Amino acid sequence: MSLRVLLAAALLAPAAAHAQAYRCAVPTTIPQPRADLPSAGQPRRVLPIGGYTLSLTWSPQYCRTARGASSRFQCAGDNRFGFTLHGLWPDGVGKDWPQYCARTGIVPRQVIRAALCATPSAQLIQHEWAKHGTCMPGERPQTYFARATRAYARLRYPDMDALSRRTLTAGRFAQAMAAANPGLSAEMMRVTATRQGWLDEVWLCMDTRFRYRRCPAHQGGLPANARLRIWRDGR
């Protein structure tokens, strides 16, 4: 089954409607991303893989402050998103993780087109492949994004609108997320927020066979008792 078909099926599933793509129309012309290269601050780092993190971004919060052409597809016009796929990240055995493992060209436009309703930024797609995908043995852009999108597509979400109207902690949100996904527990995810306490991302921890696992102690994220607020899309 093609990546585009998999993604379309996921976005049409009734249980997913609360928090994935409410509306997503891929443009006829796909933006050409810039090359994403290692730097002094983000150097090449080839390390053994000890697990993976599937990272999700809460789009209403991102779009609340995003500016510029790079965020137009996600945040302007008729498109509307809930949780989007930030990326699938190889983790190291310890605190450091592999990144920018091999030189790479621009991700093919047909791959970008197929992934845009999950990861709604051509530049972010390029970044995720260059920084993370190149560290996964045997992967090509097509297979890397197919794997990431399959993991994203099988997720289900609690009623985010209802949760946004409650007094909430990071732990309670993680429990609600776990309740919507059999086999997932609150200890298998990390929740991040802005400095003002607004939900930013959810990181799901996986082992080397892409099965959910308890997150390592060094993974970061909010403590369970931290207050959490959820920004609602005002459109």
N, C-alpha and C positions, 0 to 999 in steps of 0.2 A: 504494500500500500504506500502511495507517495506521501511525502511530508505534507503537501498541501491538503490532501484528503484527510490525513490524520488530524491536522489542525482544524479543518472545517468541522469535522465530527465532534471534536472537543468543544468548540465554541457554540455548537448548537445543542449540546447536552443540557437538559433543563436544570440539573443540579449544579451546573457550573455557571449559570446565568448571573448569579449574584456578584461575581467578582472577576471574571476574565474579560473578554472583549464584549462589551455591550453592543458596540457597532464598530466595524472595521472594514474600510474599503481601501484596498491597495491601489495606489495611483498607477496610471499607465506608464509614467516615467519614473524609474527608480533612481534615487540619488546615488551618485558615485562617492563612496567614502574615501577618506585619505588613508594612506598607509599608517599603521600603528606600530611603533618601533620601541624597543627597550631604550632606557635612558639612564642617566646617573642615579636618578631617584627611583626608577623602576628597572633594575638591571635584569639581564638574562640569568635564570636560575634553574638549573637542571637537577632535580632531586627525585628520589623514589616517591611514589604515590601511596599514601596511607589511607585514602578515602576521598570522598567528594562532598561538595556543598552545592545544593540547588538553591539559588538565590532568587527571591521574588520581590518586586518593588510595588508598593501601593501607589498606583498612578495618580489618583486625585491629589495626594500630598506632593508628589513630584511636580505635577502641573501647576500647583499653587504658586510656585516660585520660579518655574522654568521660563527662560526667555530665549529668543533667537530662533533662527531657521532650523537648527538641529532638533528642536522639540515641536515643530509645527505639526508634523504628522500625528504625533501622540496627543498633543494638547489643544490643537485648534481645529476648526472646521467641524465636520459631523462625526468624526471618530470619537469614541468614548471607551475608556478602559478602566478595569478594576485592578486586579493584580496582573502585572506583566512579568515576563521572564527576564530577569537580569542576566543570569548565566548559569552554566554548570562549571564549577571550579574544582580542579584537582587539588587536594590538600596533601601536605607532606606527612611524614611520619611524626614529626615534632611540630614546633610552632611555625617554622618556615614552610613555604609552599613553593612548588615549581611555577615558573612563569616565563613567557617569551622563549620557549625551548628551542624553536627553530625559525629560520628566516621564512617568510611567507609573502605571497602576493595578495592582491585584492580579492576578497571573497566574490565568487561569480554572482552576477546579478540574479540569475534564476534561484540561487540559494537565498539571497537576501529577500527576494520577492516572497518565497515560500515561508520565511520566518518572520515577516514584518508584523503579522497580527499577534504574534507572541512576544517578540522583542521589537517594539515599534520605533527603531532608529537604525538606519543603515550604518552609521558610524559606530554605534554600540555593538552591532553585529560584527563589524570588522575588528573592533577591540577585543571582543570575547574570543574570537577565533585566534587572533594573534597572541594574546596574553595567556589564554587558558587552553584552548583547543589544541594548539600545537604541542602541548605537553602530554597529550593522551596518546599512547602508542597505537599506531595503525590508523588513526582517524584522519579523515579528509573533511573539508568544510561540510559536505553533504551529510556525511554520517554523524559528525559531531552535532550539528543542529537538529538532525532527526532524533538522535538520542535525547538531547536536552528537551526538545519539544514533546516527546513522548512522556517524559517524566513530568513535565509541566501539565500536559493535557489530562493526566489521570487524577490530578488533584481536584478536590471539592472544597467548598468554602462555607463558613457560617454566614448568616445574614449580616453583612457588614453594616447596613443601614441601621439595623436594630442595635448592634453592638456600639455603634458610634453615639448612641443616645443614652448609654449607660455609664455609670462609674466603673472604670475598668482598670485592671493591672495587666502587666505583660504576662503574668502567669495565667490569669483568667482567659486572656486572648489565646494563649497557646493551648489551653485546655479546650476551648471552643473549636480551634482549628483541628486539634487531634480528634475531637468527637465527630467531625465531618469526614474523617479519613481513617477507616479501619486499618489497623496495623501501625498507625502513627501515634506516638505519645508526646506529651509536652516536653519531655526530656530529650526528644529527638529534634528539637528546633531551637533556634535563637531568634529573638525579636529585637529589632533595632528601632530607634526613634531619633527625631531631631532634638536639638538642645531644649526645645520648648515642650518636649514630650509627645509629639505627634508621630504616629506610626509611620515608619520609613520602609523597612524591609523585613522579610521573614527568611531565615536561612534554615534549610532542611539538611540534616547531616546524613550521609550515606557511607556504607562501607565500599570496599573495592569491587563488589558485585552489584552495586547500585541498590542495595537494600537499606531501608531506614535503620539508623542506629542511634544510640545515645551520643549526644554531642560531646566532644572532648572538653575538658575543663577550661582550656585556654581559648576556646572558640569565641568568647566575648558575648556581646548582647546585653540586654537589660536584665537586672535581677528580677525574680518572679514578682516581688512586691512593688516594683516601680509603677507609678501611675502612667497610664497610656491613654492617649486620646486619638480618635480616628477622624481625619478630615473627610467630609462628604463632598462629592462632586456637586457643585451648585447649579450645574446646567440642567 
